[in-house]
Amino acid sequence: MQKTALGLDGHPSRTRRAMLMASMLAAGGAVPVGTAMAQANSRNVPPAEWARIQEAARKEGKVIVYGTMGPAQHERILEAFNSANLGVKMELVRIVGSALTAKVEQERVQPNVVGADLVLTADIRWAGDAAKKGYLKTPVGPAAAAYPDAWLRGGQVALMAHTPWVMHYNTSLVKNPITSYQDLLRPELAGKVGGVSLVAEVVTLFYKWLDETNPGFLEKFAAQKVKMYPSTVASANSTASGEISAGVFSVIPVDNALHAQKAPMKTVIPAQAYGFAYGSAVLGWAKNPNAALVAQDFIMSVKGQAAVVGNGEAASPIPNVPGALDVSKINLTLIDWDKVTPEGVKAFEARWNSLFGAR
């Protein structure tokens, strides 16, 4: 049975609950926790206006996207969009973790800099705050109008690709299968387990959840002399190569790229899993605003979502997306962003640093 928190206060009205549950069932996935509701008609423009936006997008010719997804996901999005013949070329720059939003904030105060038009970020607290501050544009177009209200934060951030965090291990080095976080505490794995440093707020929130749901685990895990890496890709590559035997933190898209290379690696979705959703948003200062709206609408469409989810790598808020992960079969809890505070994050970072060392 899947765990899901609904509404801003955790106690939605019966009408809202029914609407959200209908949306969840249609999408075959979890309703994101703490999402602000949006009015569908705010994303619905007349056909003539959408045609005008498309024509203006073709004149702009390109859209610059900053993304923090896995490399394989970015490649699929690029290929799907650029092969759609929309008259716009997408340029996608991968920036890991909080460095993405830091760069976007720099560009916001430097209007002459040519930078991102659209972002694909896991920092939903930043994106939600950006919507409140008027930094973003409301997505429009046929796919945007049909997008489930429950999966829009602030009416402007399209939440998607709800993704569980997973573990993995090298099958050549670990003969006794790892099935739970507790298995990473085995004595023979001391000095041979990897993790990811606090490169993004979502990483901090994962460790915080792990600490809260497994009392005493984090201290014992730190005693395993965990090797911390600067990214999920680096950690997964180290597990696949045998530099380490197992990893506590990864996502299916990153692992799948290594499975495709026949790496001796097993991916494990924990019985009690924690996860997140990415957010797609058009920046209000975009140099190619119409192209960004066209790209956003594509990403919110079935074809765009199919590129994002790949082969069972993530779930989609919309139905009938080929390859979408069926999260109804996973005991998955998503980050409740309305319960995340800067003070809480900072306090846990201090605790994490005391155990693993500032990185």
KELUMGU-482306 format. One line per field, with one value per residue (C-alpha): residue in one letter; x, y, z. Coordinates in steps of 0.2 Angstrom, whole numbers. Layout:
REM residues N
type [A  ...]
east [X  ...]
north [Y  ...]
up [Z  ...]
***
This chain:
REM residues 359
type [M  Q  K  T  A  L  G  L  D  G  H  P  S  R  T  R  R  A  M  L  M  A  S  M  L  A  A  G  G  A  V  P  V  G  T  A  M  A  Q  A  N  S  R  N  V  P  P  A  E  W  A  R  I  Q  E  A  A  R  K  E  G  K  V  I  V  Y  G  T  M  G  P  A  Q  H  E  R  I  L  E  A  F  N  S  A  N  L  G  V  K  M  E  L  V  R  I  V  G  S  A  L  T  A  K  V  E  Q  E  R  V  Q  P  N  V  V  G  A  D  L  V  L  T  A  D  I  R  W  A  G  D  A  A  K  K  G  Y  L  K  T  P  V  G  P  A  A  A  A  Y  P  D  A  W  L  R  G  G  Q  V  A  L  M  A  H  T  P  W  V  M  H  Y  N  T  S  L  V  K  N  P  I  T  S  Y  Q  D  L  L  R  P  E  L  A  G  K  V  G  G  V  S  L  V  A  E  V  V  T  L  F  Y  K  W  L  D  E  T  N  P  G  F  L  E  K  F  A  A  Q  K  V  K  M  Y  P  S  T  V  A  S  A  N  S  T  A  S  G  E  I  S  A  G  V  F  S  V  I  P  V  D  N  A  L  H  A  Q  K  A  P  M  K  T  V  I  P  A  Q  A  Y  G  F  A  Y  G  S  A  V  L  G  W  A  K  N  P  N  A  A  L  V  A  Q  D  F  I  M  S  V  K  G  Q  A  A  V  V  G  N  G  E  A  A  S  P  I  P  N  V  P  G  A  L  D  V  S  K  I  N  L  T  L  I  D  W  D  K  V  T  P  E  G  V  K  A  F  E  A  R  W  N  S  L  F  G  A  R]
east [0  7  9  3  0  -13  -17  -7  -13  -13  -32  -40  -59  -69  -71  -53  -48  -60  -53  -35  -38  -46  -31  -19  -28  -29  -10  -6  5  6  -1  13  13  11  6  -2  -18  -20  -35  -35  -41  -26  -16  -28  -26  -37  -30  -26  -15  -6  -3  5  16  22  26  35  45  50  57  67  73  80  77  91  87  96  93  99  92  102  112  102  86  93  98  81  72  84  81  62  60  72  65  47  51  43  55  64  81  84  101  101  115  117  121  121  112  110  123  108  97  113  117  99  98  114  107  91  100  111  98  111  117  111  106  92  75  68  74  72  76  74  74  55  56  66  54  39  46  51  32  27  39  33  49  40  28  12  14  1  -4  -14  -3  -2  -20  -24  -10  -17  -19  -12  4  7  15  11  1  18  30  25  30  34  45  41  56  61  78  86  101  113  127  141  135  153  158  143  136  123  110  107  88  87  97  102  111  123  129  137  155  162  156  166  175  166  150  147  135  132  138  125  126  107  93  84  100  99  81  85  97  86  72  83  89  71  64  79  84  102  106  115  128  131  132  145  155  156  168  157  165  155  154  150  136  124  133  150  144  135  150  161  149  149  168  171  179  165  154  137  129  115  109  105  90  84  89  107  108  99  113  125  113  113  132  130  138  138  126  109  97  86  70  68  52  50  55  57  57  55  48  57  49  49  47  49  59  51  67  69  77  67  50  39  51  52  33  33  46  37  21  30  38  21  14  13  28  38  34  39  56  57  52  62  60  52  64  51  32  21  7  -3  -10  -5  14  24  37  31  35  20  23  6  17  29  28  33  33  37  45  32  39  27  35  53  60  77  80  77  88  102  101  102  116  126  121  127  143  147  145  153  163  159  161]
north [0  17  31  48  64  75  94  108  105  86  86  90  91  76  85  89  72  64  75  71  52  52  61  49  33  40  43  26  35  44  62  73  79  98  103  120  118  127  132  122  137  147  136  135  148  149  140  156  162  145  146  164  157  143  155  166  151  146  164  162  146  138  135  133  121  118  101  90  73  58  60  46  56  72  63  56  73  81  67  67  86  90  76  83  96  110  123  125  117  112  115  106  109  97  105  94  98  115  122  123  135  145  148  153  165  173  175  183  198  199  202  204  186  173  158  146  148  133  122  104  104  93  108  110  122  134  132  135  150  156  155  164  178  180  173  160  159  149  134  135  124  108  97  110  113  94  92  86  101  91  90  108  118  136  134  135  121  105  91  75  59  54  43  32  32  15  5  -5  -18  -26  -44  -50  -43  -46  -64  -62  -51  -34  -31  -17  -2  -13  -25  -11  -12  -29  -30  -36  -20  -9  3  -3  6  23  37  55  71  84  92  96  99  83  73  80  76  58  56  65  53  38  44  47  30  20  26  23  18  34  32  14  18  32  19  9  22  27  34  50  55  72  64  49  45  45  34  22  20  16  2  -5  -4  -13  2  0  -15  -6  11  18  32  31  32  20  31  31  13  8  16  4  -11  -7  -9  -26  -20  -33  -23  -26  -12  -13  -3  -4  -11  6  19  37  48  64  73  84  101  109  128  142  157  174  182  169  176  164  164  157  143  139  138  126  115  115  110  96  90  89  79  60  60  71  61  45  52  57  40  29  11  10  23  35  37  50  61  58  41  30  35  21  14  23  15  9  16  9  -7  2  7  25  41  57  72  84  100  110  102  107  122  130  129  110  107  117  108  91  96  100  83  74  84  79  60  60  76  92  90]
up [0  -5  8  2  11  3  4  12  29  29  31  14  12  6  -11  -13  -7  -20  -34  -29  -28  -45  -52  -43  -50  -67  -67  -59  -46  -30  -27  -22  -4  -1  -18  -21  -31  -48  -58  -75  -85  -80  -92  -106  -120  -135  -151  -159  -145  -144  -162  -159  -146  -157  -171  -159  -153  -170  -173  -156  -163  -147  -129  -116  -102  -86  -79  -64  -70  -74  -91  -99  -95  -102  -118  -121  -118  -130  -143  -141  -142  -156  -166  -164  -177  -167  -175  -159  -154  -136  -128  -111  -98  -84  -67  -52  -36  -28  -41  -53  -43  -38  -56  -60  -46  -52  -69  -62  -56  -72  -85  -99  -96  -109  -98  -94  -101  -92  -78  -73  -54  -39  -28  -26  -11  -21  -36  -25  -17  -35  -40  -25  -29  -47  -55  -66  -80  -80  -92  -106  -121  -123  -113  -99  -99  -96  -83  -66  -54  -40  -49  -50  -37  -36  -52  -62  -57  -66  -54  -63  -63  -45  -41  -27  -20  -22  -15  -26  -24  -34  -37  -40  -23  -13  -13  1  -7  1  3  17  23  39  27  24  42  39  46  29  21  32  21  6  6  -3  -2  -9  -1  3  -14  -15  -2  -8  -3  14  16  11  25  37  33  34  52  57  51  56  74  77  59  54  68  64  46  49  58  42  35  21  6  0  -18  -26  -37  -39  -55  -47  -33  -45  -56  -41  -36  -54  -56  -39  -31  -17  -14  -11  -11  0  -12  -30  -43  -56  -71  -66  -62  -78  -88  -80  -81  -100  -100  -92  -75  -61  -51  -43  -39  -24  -20  -1  6  14  1  1  -15  -24  -39  -51  -56  -73  -73  -86  -79  -80  -87  -101  -117  -127  -117  -131  -135  -116  -116  -130  -123  -106  -114  -123  -107  -99  -114  -116  -128  -116  -101  -110  -113  -94  -87  -99  -95  -78  -71  -64  -63  -72  -66  -82  -88  -103  -103  -110  -99  -83  -66  -58  -40  -34  -31  -21  -2  -7  3  -6  2  10  5  16  31  25  33  30  49  49  34  42  59  50  39  55  62  46  45  63  58  41  40  31  12]
***
